[in-house]
Amino acid sequence: MKFSAKQKIILLILVIGFLSLFAAITYFTRPYYPTIHEYILSERGAIYVPPEKYKINGYKASCKGRPTVLDKKFDSWGGAYPGYIIINPIANKGLATTIRLYIYYHECGHQFTGINEMKADNFAILQGLDSGWLTKDSDMQKICHFVSKIPADALHKDGKTRCKAMTSFFNKKTSRRTGKHH
């Protein structure tokens, strides 16, 4: 089938129009995440902590070059937007160090695994094993006790399901490292 020059131009215009429409729909329907500067300006009292400077009970909490924002009005223990971690120091106050580190590294995990909560959980477990703050079953039990109370929501499975998955992942990783099977 041969196209005339006029038909080729019309076809080209239709293709360009379709691609422009697709690009506009994609651009305007994507979620908006504030930059760290926008976040700090909009959340009065939020504190910027440079990369590699945040500490949790003496442990250096580092998310591979990403800064941390301390926001005591944040509606959860922690959160993540592309490029930075948010920690609510009031919500974290009184929690065991293992739990606080788990929260931090779970949120850090979103920087590398996206919105998948189970992958962020596993990221935190790996960081704990690699950094030495998650070394024994009792540490994992603390995390499970904390998480198991959290109900399911649009993004998170219920805490008991998450606990079971994290414990399985922890057991698999620790058995590979020690040669012992749980």
C-alpha positions, 0 to 999 in steps of 0.5 A: 500500500502506497501513501500519497504525500498528503496522506503521509502528512496527515498520518504524521500529524495524527501520530504527533497529536496522539503522542502529544496527548499521551505525554500530556495525560502522563504528565498531568496524572502523575503524583506530585512529590515536593522537593525537600526545599518545598517540603521544609518551607511548607512544613513549619518546624521541619528540620533538614539533616544533611546526608550521613548526619542523622543518628539514632541512639548512636547509630549512624543512619545513612540512606546512600546520600539522601538527607533526612527531614525531621518533622514532628507533625508528620502523620506517621513514624516516617515517610519518603519522598523521592530523594529524602526521608521524613522521620517524625521524632515525636512518634519515634520517641520511646521506641526501641533502637531496633524499631527506630532503625527499622523505620528509617531503613524501611523509608530509605528502602522506598528510595530504591524499591519504589512504593512496594512495601514488602520490598522496603521491609526486606531492604530494611532487614538487609540493612540491619543484617549488613550494619549489625543492628539486626543480629538475632531472632529477638531483634526480629521479634521486636520488629514483628511485635511493632509491625503486627499491630499495624492494620492494612491500608491501601499500600500496606498489607496487614502487620501480621502478613508483613511480619511473617514475610519479613521473618521468612526473609530474615531466616533465609538471609541469616541461614545463608550467612551462618549455614544454620537453617531455622 
